[in-house]
């Protein structure tokens, strides 16, 4: 089921339009590299943390696949449904 995070940097469209094309290209290039770099750094961090936990003799447990599927069946629709409802309320306005 994992651990997920998301985020972003945002810019006013008028500011973006005012940037030189060379700057836009740099931003677009870096933006394309971010997912892989983030995944690599995250994997390195998880590996380091796991090693430290193993050295400390922590016990690791894994849920059986059937249990993971049961959790997903219960949680995923609820999470998505809640998010969709929140977005619909926002788009409806005050």
Beta strands, then each sheet from edge to edge (+ up, - down):
end
